[in-house]
Protein backbone atom coordinates (compact mmCIF):
# COMPACT_ATOMS: atom_id res chain seq x y z
CA UNK A 1 0.00 0.00 0.00
CA UNK A 2 1.13 3.52 -0.86
CA UNK A 3 0.91 6.85 0.96
CA UNK A 4 -0.39 9.78 -1.10
CA UNK A 5 -0.56 13.41 0.10
CA UNK A 6 -2.86 15.79 -1.77
CA UNK A 7 -3.93 19.39 -1.23
CA UNK A 8 -7.58 19.27 -0.19
CA UNK A 9 -8.45 21.65 -3.04
CA UNK A 10 -7.18 19.02 -5.50
CA UNK A 11 -9.01 16.06 -3.96
CA UNK A 12 -12.12 14.47 -5.42
CA UNK A 13 -14.24 14.68 -2.22
CA UNK A 14 -15.73 11.24 -2.93
CA UNK A 15 -12.30 9.65 -2.42
CA UNK A 16 -12.43 10.78 1.20
CA UNK A 17 -16.17 10.84 1.85
CA UNK A 18 -16.95 7.27 0.79
CA UNK A 19 -14.65 5.84 3.47
CA UNK A 20 -15.46 8.48 6.09
CA UNK A 21 -19.21 7.96 5.84
CA UNK A 22 -18.76 4.21 6.02
CA UNK A 23 -16.50 4.49 9.07
CA UNK A 24 -18.45 7.13 11.02
CA UNK A 25 -21.99 6.35 9.92
CA UNK A 26 -22.50 9.82 8.48
CA UNK A 27 -19.48 12.11 8.46
CA UNK A 28 -20.77 14.63 5.92
CA UNK A 29 -21.07 15.70 2.30
CA UNK A 30 -19.03 17.80 -0.13
CA UNK A 31 -20.00 21.00 1.67
CA UNK A 32 -18.76 19.54 4.94
CA UNK A 33 -15.54 18.42 3.26
CA UNK A 34 -14.89 21.89 1.81
CA UNK A 35 -15.45 23.52 5.22
CA UNK A 36 -13.49 20.98 7.25
CA UNK A 37 -10.33 20.86 5.15
CA UNK A 38 -10.10 24.36 3.66
CA UNK A 39 -6.44 25.15 3.11
CA UNK A 40 -5.35 21.73 4.32
CA UNK A 41 -4.18 18.40 2.96
CA UNK A 42 -5.51 14.87 2.82
CA UNK A 43 -3.23 11.90 3.39
CA UNK A 44 -4.44 8.73 1.65
CA UNK A 45 -3.25 5.18 2.00
CA UNK A 46 -4.01 3.49 -1.31
CA UNK A 47 -4.16 -0.21 -2.09
CA UNK A 48 -2.29 -1.81 -4.99
CA UNK A 49 -5.06 -0.69 -7.38
CA UNK A 50 -4.80 2.96 -6.23
CA UNK A 51 -8.05 2.91 -4.23
CA UNK A 52 -8.09 4.67 -0.82
CA UNK A 53 -8.34 2.28 2.11
CA UNK A 54 -7.46 4.83 4.80
CA UNK A 55 -7.28 8.61 4.96
CA UNK A 56 -6.78 11.54 7.29
CA UNK A 57 -6.95 15.32 6.98
CA UNK A 58 -4.26 17.76 8.06
CA UNK A 59 -5.48 21.22 9.08
CA UNK A 60 -2.90 23.94 9.61
CA UNK A 61 -3.35 26.68 12.20
CA UNK A 62 -1.18 29.22 14.01
CA UNK A 63 -1.20 29.80 17.75
CA UNK A 64 -1.22 33.29 19.21
CA UNK A 65 2.45 32.86 20.16
CA UNK A 66 3.32 32.20 16.50
CA UNK A 67 3.67 28.41 16.80
CA UNK A 68 2.40 26.48 13.78
CA UNK A 69 0.28 23.38 14.39
CA UNK A 70 -0.89 20.57 12.10
CA UNK A 71 -4.15 18.99 13.31
CA UNK A 72 -4.85 15.34 12.46
CA UNK A 73 -8.53 15.43 11.45
CA UNK A 74 -11.20 12.92 10.46
CA UNK A 75 -8.98 9.84 10.19
CA UNK A 76 -10.69 6.68 8.94
CA UNK A 77 -9.64 3.18 7.94
CA UNK A 78 -11.76 0.76 5.90
CA UNK A 79 -12.45 -2.70 7.34
CA UNK A 80 -10.11 -4.36 4.82
CA UNK A 81 -7.14 -2.29 6.07
CA UNK A 82 -7.70 -2.55 9.81
CA UNK A 83 -4.92 -4.27 11.68
CA UNK A 84 -2.38 -3.48 8.96
CA UNK A 85 -0.78 -0.43 10.61
CA UNK A 86 -2.67 1.97 8.32
CA UNK A 87 -3.23 4.67 10.94
CA UNK A 88 0.40 4.50 12.04
CA UNK A 89 1.44 5.24 8.45
CA UNK A 90 -0.97 8.19 8.30
CA UNK A 91 0.53 9.56 11.52
CA UNK A 92 4.05 9.18 10.13
CA UNK A 93 3.05 11.05 6.95
CA UNK A 94 1.45 13.81 9.03
CA UNK A 95 4.61 14.19 11.12
CA UNK A 96 6.57 14.58 7.88
CA UNK A 97 4.16 17.24 6.58
CA UNK A 98 4.33 19.08 9.91
CA UNK A 99 8.14 19.07 9.94
CA UNK A 100 8.13 20.64 6.47
CA UNK A 101 6.21 23.56 7.98
CA UNK A 102 8.09 23.55 11.32
CA UNK A 103 4.77 22.70 12.94
CA UNK A 104 3.70 20.69 15.97
CA UNK A 105 1.33 17.82 15.18
CA UNK A 106 -1.74 17.70 17.41
CA UNK A 107 -4.85 15.55 17.56
CA UNK A 108 -7.98 15.15 19.66
CA UNK A 109 -9.77 11.96 20.64
CA UNK A 110 -11.35 9.85 23.34
CA UNK A 111 -8.98 8.41 25.88
CA UNK A 112 -10.34 4.89 25.35
CA UNK A 113 -9.95 5.07 21.56
CA UNK A 114 -7.27 2.96 19.90
CA UNK A 115 -6.00 6.16 18.21
CA UNK A 116 -4.55 7.32 21.53
CA UNK A 117 -2.27 4.30 21.69
CA UNK A 118 -1.20 4.82 18.08
CA UNK A 119 -0.23 8.47 18.53
CA UNK A 120 1.63 7.59 21.74
CA UNK A 121 3.46 4.78 19.96
CA UNK A 122 4.52 7.38 17.37
CA UNK A 123 6.13 9.48 20.11
CA UNK A 124 3.35 11.94 20.94
CA UNK A 125 2.53 13.20 24.42
CA UNK A 126 -1.12 12.97 25.47
CA UNK A 127 -2.83 15.34 27.88
CA UNK A 128 -6.24 14.68 29.42
CA UNK A 129 -9.28 16.57 28.13
CA UNK A 130 -12.97 16.42 29.02
CA UNK A 131 -16.09 16.04 26.86
CA UNK A 132 -18.76 17.36 29.23
CA UNK A 133 -22.53 16.82 29.34
CA UNK A 134 -24.73 18.75 31.76
CA UNK A 135 -26.94 17.28 34.46
CA UNK A 136 -30.50 18.57 35.06
CA UNK A 137 -30.57 22.23 36.05
CA UNK A 138 -33.15 24.55 37.54
CA UNK A 139 -35.01 27.11 35.48
CA UNK A 140 -32.76 29.98 34.40
CA UNK A 141 -33.62 33.12 36.37
CA UNK A 142 -32.94 35.33 33.36
CA UNK A 143 -32.47 33.47 30.08
CA UNK A 144 -29.66 34.79 27.88
CA UNK A 145 -30.67 37.05 25.03
CA UNK A 146 -30.13 36.40 21.34
CA UNK A 147 -27.19 38.36 19.96
CA UNK A 148 -27.54 39.37 16.33
CA UNK A 149 -24.56 40.15 14.11
CA UNK A 150 -22.01 38.90 16.63
CA UNK A 151 -18.68 40.64 16.12
CA UNK A 152 -15.71 38.58 17.38
CA UNK A 153 -14.05 41.85 18.37
CA UNK A 154 -16.87 42.65 20.80
CA UNK A 155 -16.14 39.73 23.12
CA UNK A 156 -13.00 37.80 24.00
CA UNK A 157 -13.38 34.08 23.34
CA UNK A 158 -10.27 32.62 25.03
CA UNK A 159 -8.31 30.48 22.57
CA UNK A 160 -4.67 29.77 21.85
CA UNK A 161 -5.45 29.63 18.11
CA UNK A 162 -5.19 32.87 16.16
CA UNK A 163 -7.80 33.65 13.49
CA UNK A 164 -8.26 36.48 11.04
CA UNK A 165 -11.82 37.88 11.45
CA UNK A 166 -13.21 36.18 8.32
CA UNK A 167 -11.61 32.85 9.20
CA UNK A 168 -13.06 33.12 12.71
CA UNK A 169 -16.53 33.58 11.23
CA UNK A 170 -16.10 30.54 8.97
CA UNK A 171 -14.81 28.41 11.84
CA UNK A 172 -17.49 29.25 14.38
CA UNK A 173 -20.52 30.77 12.64
CA UNK A 174 -20.62 29.30 9.12
CA UNK A 175 -20.58 25.59 9.91
CA UNK A 176 -22.39 23.61 7.21
CA UNK A 177 -25.78 22.08 8.03
CA UNK A 178 -25.62 23.51 11.58
CA UNK A 179 -28.18 25.61 13.43
CA UNK A 180 -25.97 28.22 15.09
CA UNK A 181 -27.23 30.56 17.80
CA UNK A 182 -25.38 33.47 19.39
CA UNK A 183 -26.65 34.17 22.90
CA UNK A 184 -25.46 36.01 25.96
CA UNK A 185 -25.72 39.11 28.07
CA UNK A 186 -24.98 42.16 25.88
CA UNK A 187 -21.77 43.81 26.96
CA UNK A 188 -21.02 41.05 29.50
CA UNK A 189 -20.57 37.66 27.82
CA UNK A 190 -21.47 35.74 24.70
CA UNK A 191 -21.69 32.12 23.60
CA UNK A 192 -21.89 30.41 20.22
CA UNK A 193 -24.21 27.41 20.40
CA UNK A 194 -25.00 24.73 17.83
CA UNK A 195 -28.50 23.48 18.53
CA UNK A 196 -28.95 19.78 17.82
CA UNK A 197 -31.75 17.33 18.60
CA UNK A 198 -30.48 16.31 22.04
CA UNK A 199 -27.73 18.81 22.85
CA UNK A 200 -26.79 22.46 22.77
CA UNK A 201 -23.11 22.27 21.77
CA UNK A 202 -21.03 25.16 23.09
CA UNK A 203 -18.58 25.99 20.32
CA UNK A 204 -17.28 29.11 22.07
CA UNK A 205 -18.03 30.99 25.27
CA UNK A 206 -16.40 34.21 26.42
CA UNK A 207 -16.89 33.49 30.14
CA UNK A 208 -17.08 29.94 31.51
CA UNK A 209 -19.11 31.11 34.50
CA UNK A 210 -22.01 31.35 32.03
CA UNK A 211 -22.10 27.56 31.56
CA UNK A 212 -24.67 26.93 34.36
CA UNK A 213 -27.04 29.45 32.77
CA UNK A 214 -26.54 27.87 29.34
CA UNK A 215 -27.13 24.42 30.85
CA UNK A 216 -30.35 25.57 32.52
CA UNK A 217 -31.49 27.06 29.20
CA UNK A 218 -30.78 23.81 27.36
CA UNK A 219 -32.60 21.63 29.91
CA UNK A 220 -35.60 24.00 29.94
CA UNK A 221 -35.91 23.30 26.20
CA UNK A 222 -35.56 19.52 26.55
CA UNK A 223 -31.87 19.25 25.67
CA UNK A 224 -28.54 18.99 27.48
CA UNK A 225 -25.45 21.15 27.23
CA UNK A 226 -22.22 19.80 25.71
CA UNK A 227 -18.87 21.55 26.08
CA UNK A 228 -15.17 20.75 25.76
CA UNK A 229 -12.62 21.48 28.49
CA UNK A 230 -8.88 21.17 29.00
CA UNK A 231 -9.29 21.16 32.78
CA UNK A 232 -11.65 19.17 35.05
CA UNK A 233 -15.08 20.83 34.92
CA UNK A 234 -16.28 22.80 37.93
CA UNK A 235 -19.95 22.51 36.94
CA UNK A 236 -21.43 19.17 38.08
CA UNK A 237 -21.77 17.06 34.95
CA UNK A 238 -21.05 13.77 33.24
CA UNK A 239 -17.97 13.61 31.07
CA UNK A 240 -16.06 11.35 28.74
CA UNK A 241 -12.28 11.31 29.16
CA UNK A 242 -10.48 12.63 26.11
CA UNK A 243 -6.96 13.51 25.08
CA UNK A 244 -4.98 16.18 23.27
CA UNK A 245 -1.81 14.79 21.70
CA UNK A 246 1.26 16.81 20.72
CA UNK A 247 4.32 15.80 18.70
CA UNK A 248 6.99 16.72 19.52
CA UNK A 249 5.83 16.53 23.17
CA UNK A 250 4.69 20.01 24.19
CA UNK A 251 3.69 21.65 27.46
CA UNK A 252 0.06 22.64 26.91
CA UNK A 253 -0.71 23.78 30.45
CA UNK A 254 -1.17 27.38 29.29
CA UNK A 255 -3.23 26.51 26.19
CA UNK A 256 -6.85 27.60 25.91
CA UNK A 257 -9.08 25.85 23.39
CA UNK A 258 -12.76 26.15 22.61
CA UNK A 259 -14.84 23.22 21.37
CA UNK A 260 -15.17 25.01 18.02
CA UNK A 261 -11.37 25.06 17.61
CA UNK A 262 -11.29 21.29 17.32
CA UNK A 263 -11.17 19.72 13.86
KACORCOR-V188485 format. One record per helix or strand of 3 or more residues. SS is the DSSP state (H for helix, E for strand). FROM is the first residue (numbers start at 0). TO is the last residue. If there is no record, write none. Layout:
# KACORCOR-V188485
SS;FROM;TO, SS;FROM;TO
This chain:
# KACORCOR-V188485
E;1;6, H;7;9, H;12;23, H;29;35, E;40;45, E;51;62, E;67;76, H;78;80, H;85;99, E;102;109, H;113;120, E;124;133, H;164;171, E;178;184, E;188;194, E;198;204, H;207;219, E;223;228, E;236;246, H;258;260
